[in-house]
């Protein structure tokens, strides 16, 4: 389940930045645990960018998670 994977990534030590790929082709980077919040039910997330803007994301719309440094293109 996506929520369990996100929760694992947010609590991993050392933390490794990751990207959330969304169904509408948007990509959100989580550079640090301070930039993301997953609700207890695992159905919604808040992701903030470095300028302080944030987006609400339904975890049902997350299609893939990659670590920063991995290619962002679609897998073949």
N, C-alpha and C positions, 0 to 999 in steps of 0.2 A: 504494500500500500504506500502511496506517495507520502502521506502524512507521517508515517513511521520512519520513512527514509529521511525526510526533512528534519524530524525531531532528532534522529541519530546524528545527522550532519551538524545541527546547531549545538549539540552537546559534545561533539567529538573534541578531544584534546590531543595534540594541538589542533586548533580550528583550521580548516582549509576552506578558503573562499570558494563559492560555487555559484552556478547560474541556473535559474529556473526558466525553462522554455515553455511558453504558453501557446495554447491552440491557435490564437490569432497571430502567431509569428513573433510576438513580443518576447524579449529576453530581459530578465531582471537579474542583476548581479547582487549577491549577498557577500560583501567584502569582510564582514565581521558580524558577530552575533548581535551587536547593538543595532544592526540595520534590519532585523527581521523579528517578527512575532507570529507564532502559530497559535491559534485559539485551542483551548483544551480538547474540543471535539475533533480537531484536525481537519475541519472543513474550510476554514478561511485563514488567510495570512495577510499580514501587513508587511510590505517591503519598502524601505526608505532608501532614497539615493543620497549621494554625498552632499547634494545641495539642500537636503531637508524635505524634498517632496516625497510623498508616499502613495502607494497604490494598494488597494484591497484586491486580493487575488483568491478566487475559489480554487482550492487544491484539485478539484475535479477537472479544471482546465489546464493543469500542468501536464505537459506531454512528456517531458524529459528533464533530467537534472544532469549537469556536467560540472566538473571542477574547473576553476579558472586555470587556463593553460591548455585545456583540451580543445580540440576543434569544435566550433559552434555549428557547423553544417549538419545537415540531416544524415543520419546513418543510412548506408545502402545495403 
